[in-house]
Amino acid sequence: MDFESTYHRNALNSPLAVAANDGALPTDVLRDVLLRLPADELCRLRLVCRSWRSLTSDHIFAKAHSSCHLLVVGLRPGCHGMEVQFLDPFSGRTVKRIRLGQTWNGHDLSVHHCQVYISERYLADKTYVLNPTTGSFTMLPNPSMVTENENIRGVIYEYVFGRVPFTGEYKALRIHRERWYPDKTELSYYVATLGGSKDITWRLKPWPPVRVSLEYRENTVVNGVVYFLLHLDPAISDEMAAFDLATEEWSDTRLRGPLSSHNIRVKEQERVHFSLANLNGCLVSICDFYEDCSGS
């Protein structure tokens, strides 16, 4: 009991608590109430009094607020080309729009650790990193190994973005594959470190030890490691290959998924589609079973 009283007294006597507690509401209650408000309303309430401004300006409060108010990010056509839109899933309102000022075809968008990555699948010089706070863009350069001949014969550019937990670095894995020969195994893999004071350069990396799938939702990044499902047609295995963004190397061993780990075999009349996802820092393997009725 004495410990609880001492802890409560010390908490109220802290600089942040004294600044925020104006006698109307206990600090912990006021904090919980303000955490529930959307960012635009919270900015207006900062003007109420100095104590509220002190509380909402604290970096611990800001971090807690951002974790409570996740936004859905999407790329949609607007009156002036494509727009990156930020949607509050609780209110259904679009809280922010950032215009790209151009129309793209075959675009991809991904979000990792408050960074938005936008790439054009068929054009090598249209890949951007967007800072949602400032609205500024950073354009990624082309690898010096990309030739005019490669652009003429039609190359699809696939990107995977992630963050290395130990260093905080953001990295991009870029994969070149020919549009007209999708089954060709000679793919080019490049890695670049994003941000920092140095210029962004692409480093050529070796092929994976096994052929990996580049289809939608068949790769994901978890804790700085890119996981790829294997390229198998039809899909008969949920095994994965792994590329470590920190060491920029492929793992020599395959990672077994739930089915292969438990020796579950797919029946001849069944087809299955595998996909991967990152759920709160955990690697998730999704199996979608359905029967093939084409022969009946």
Residue pairs with C-beta under 8 A, 6 or more apart in sequence:
11 17
11 27
12 18
12 21
12 27
16 27
16 54
16 55
16 58
17 27
19 50
19 51
19 54
19 55
20 27
20 30
20 31
20 51
20 52
20 54
20 55
21 27
21 30
21 51
22 49
22 51
25 33
27 55
30 52
30 55
31 55
31 61
34 42
34 45
34 52
34 55
34 56
34 61
34 65
35 61
35 64
35 65
35 68
36 68
37 45
38 69
38 88
38 90
38 91
38 93
38 95
39 65
39 69
39 95
40 95
42 56
42 65
45 52
45 56
46 52
46 53
46 56
46 57
47 53
55 61
56 62
66 114
69 88
69 90
70 89
71 86
71 87
71 88
71 89
71 95
72 86
72 87
72 88
72 89
73 84
73 85
73 86
73 87
73 109
73 111
73 116
73 132
74 84
74 85
74 87
74 109
75 82
75 83
75 84
75 85
75 107
75 109
75 118
76 82
76 83
76 85
77 83
77 103
78 97
78 99
80 99
80 101
81 99
81 100
81 101
81 102
81 103
82 99
82 100
82 102
82 103
82 104
82 107
83 97
83 98
83 99
83 100
84 97
84 98
84 100
84 109
84 116
84 118
84 130
84 132
85 94
85 96
85 97
86 94
86 95
86 96
86 97
86 132
87 93
87 94
87 95
88 94
88 95
96 132
98 130
98 132
98 135
100 118
104 120
104 123
104 126
105 120
105 122
106 120
106 121
106 122
107 118
107 119
107 120
107 121
108 118
108 119
108 120
108 121
108 159
109 116
109 117
109 118
110 116
110 117
110 159
110 161
111 117
112 161
112 162
112 163
112 170
112 221
113 163
113 170
114 132
114 133
115 129
115 130
115 131
115 161
115 170
116 129
116 130
116 131
116 132
117 127
117 128
117 129
117 130
117 159
117 161
117 172
118 127
118 128
118 130
119 126
119 127
119 128
119 157
119 159
120 126
120 127
120 157
121 156
121 157
121 158
122 154
122 156
122 157
122 179
123 157
124 142
124 146
124 151
124 155
124 157
125 139
125 142
127 139
127 140
127 157
127 159
127 172
128 137
128 138
128 139
128 140
129 137
129 138
129 140
129 170
129 194
130 136
130 137
131 137
131 138
138 194
138 195
138 200
140 172
140 192
140 194
140 200
141 199
141 200
141 201
141 202
142 202
143 174
143 190
143 202
143 204
144 202
145 188
145 190
145 202
145 204
146 176
150 176
153 178
153 180
154 178
154 179
154 180
155 176
155 177
155 178
155 179
156 176
156 177
156 178
156 179
157 174
157 175
157 176
158 174
158 175
158 176
158 177
158 214
159 172
159 173
159 174
159 175
160 172
160 173
160 175
160 219
160 221
160 226
161 170
161 171
161 172
161 173
161 194
161 221
162 170
162 171
162 173
162 221
162 224
162 225
162 226
162 245
163 169
163 170
163 171
163 221
163 224
163 245
164 170
164 171
164 224
164 245
164 246
165 223
165 224
166 224
166 246
167 246
169 193
169 194
169 195
169 196
170 193
170 194
170 195
171 191
171 192
171 193
171 194
171 245
171 248
172 191
172 192
172 194
173 189
173 190
173 191
173 226
173 243
173 245
174 189
174 190
174 191
174 192
174 202
175 187
175 188
175 189
175 190
175 214
176 187
176 188
176 190
177 184
177 187
177 214
178 184
185 207
185 211
186 207
187 207
188 204
189 204
189 205
189 206
189 207
189 208
190 202
190 203
190 204
190 205
191 202
191 203
191 205
191 245
191 248
192 200
192 201
192 202
192 203
193 200
194 200
203 248
205 248
206 250
208 228
208 241
208 243
208 250
209 241
209 250
209 252
210 230
210 241
210 254
211 230
211 231
212 219
212 228
212 229
212 230
212 231
212 241
213 219
213 228
213 229
213 230
213 231
213 232
214 228
214 231
217 275
217 276
217 277
218 228
218 229
218 274
218 275
218 276
219 226
219 227
219 228
219 229
219 276
220 226
220 227
220 276
220 277
220 278
220 283
221 227
221 245
221 278
222 278
222 281
222 282
222 283
223 281
224 244
224 245
224 246
225 242
225 243
225 244
225 245
226 242
226 243
226 245
227 240
227 241
227 242
227 255
227 276
227 283
228 240
228 241
228 242
228 243
229 235
229 238
229 239
229 240
229 274
229 275
229 276
230 237
230 239
230 240
230 241
230 254
234 271
235 271
235 272
235 273
235 274
236 266
237 257
237 259
237 260
238 256
238 257
238 258
238 259
238 260
238 274
238 285
238 287
239 254
239 255
239 256
239 257
239 260
240 254
240 255
240 256
240 257
240 276
240 285
241 250
241 251
241 254
241 255
242 250
242 251
242 255
243 249
243 250
243 251
244 250
244 251
257 274
257 285
257 287
258 264
258 285
258 287
259 266
259 287
266 272
266 289
269 291
269 292
270 289
270 290
270 291
270 292
271 289
271 290
271 291
271 292
272 287
272 288
272 289
272 290
273 287
273 288
273 290
274 285
274 286
274 287
274 288
275 285
275 286
275 288
276 283
276 284
276 285
276 286
277 284
277 286
278 284
